[in-house]
């Protein structure tokens, strides 16, 4: 069986770099993209709840739940990354990064 590089990329839900960061720093900030069963806020909330229930007992902290978008912002340990990688309703897990507010003037 021959797999395209796009198909292989989709198969990797959690980048190995995230595991490395979690192991060296204890936790890593991530954005989790979910696959709700159907469109709408209720389905998004259900998908979020399922993922969070699966993370029970792992090192994780909720940073943000999005009501209208199928995403979660989390801080997770390597044990939680393993759970996210196996979760059927998780599409991808990518590194999060802090955003700085835009100022009204020139940088100081």
C-alpha positions in Angstrom: 0.0 0.0 0.0 1.3 3.4 -1.0 0.5 6.4 1.2 0.9 10.0 0.0 2.9 12.4 2.2 -0.4 14.3 2.9 -2.0 11.1 4.2 1.1 10.4 6.4 1.0 14.0 7.7 -2.6 13.6 8.7 -1.8 10.4 10.5 0.6 12.3 12.8 -1.7 14.0 15.3 1.0 15.1 17.7 4.4 16.3 16.6 7.4 14.6 18.2 8.7 18.1 19.1 5.7 18.5 21.5 6.8 15.3 23.4 10.3 16.6 23.6 9.2 19.9 25.1 6.8 18.3 27.5 9.5 15.9 28.7 12.1 18.7 29.2 9.8 21.3 30.6 7.1 19.2 32.3 4.3 20.7 30.2 3.7 22.2 26.8 1.0 24.6 25.6 -1.1 23.2 22.7 -4.1 23.9 20.6 -6.2 20.8 20.0 -8.4 20.7 16.9 -11.5 18.6 17.4 -13.8 16.7 15.0 -17.3 17.2 16.4 -19.9 14.7 15.1 -22.0 17.5 13.6 -21.8 21.3 13.3 -22.9 23.6 16.0 -22.0 24.8 19.5 -23.6 21.8 21.3 -21.6 19.3 19.2 -18.4 21.3 19.8 -19.1 21.3 23.6 -19.7 17.5 23.5 -16.4 16.9 21.7 -14.6 19.1 24.1 -16.2 17.3 27.1 -15.2 13.9 25.7 -11.6 14.9 25.2 -11.4 16.4 28.7 -12.9 13.3 30.2 -10.3 11.2 28.5 -7.6 13.4 30.0 -8.8 12.7 33.5 -5.8 11.5 35.6 -3.2 13.1 33.2 -1.1 16.2 33.6 -3.3 18.9 31.9 -4.8 22.3 32.5 -7.5 24.0 30.4 -6.4 27.4 29.1 -9.4 28.1 26.9 -12.6 26.4 25.7 -14.0 27.9 22.5 -17.8 28.0 22.2 -18.1 28.4 18.5 -14.8 26.8 17.2 -13.9 23.1 17.6 -10.7 23.8 19.5 -9.2 23.6 23.0 -6.2 25.4 24.3 -4.5 23.3 26.9 -1.3 22.9 28.9 -0.4 19.2 28.9 2.3 16.8 30.0 3.6 13.9 27.9 1.0 11.5 29.4 -1.8 13.8 28.2 -0.2 14.0 24.7 -0.4 10.2 24.4 -4.1 10.3 25.3 -4.7 13.1 22.7 -2.9 11.2 20.1 -5.2 8.2 20.5 -8.5 10.2 21.0 -10.8 9.5 18.0 -12.3 13.0 17.9 -8.9 14.8 17.9 -7.7 15.8 14.5 -4.4 17.6 15.3 -2.4 18.9 18.3 -0.1 21.8 17.6 2.1 24.0 19.7 0.5 27.1 21.1 2.3 30.4 21.5 1.6 33.6 23.4 0.4 36.6 21.5 1.4 40.1 22.4 -1.2 42.8 22.3 -0.8 45.2 19.5 0.1 48.7 20.6 -1.1 51.9 19.1 2.4 53.3 18.7 5.9 52.4 17.7 7.8 49.7 19.7 9.6 51.0 22.6 
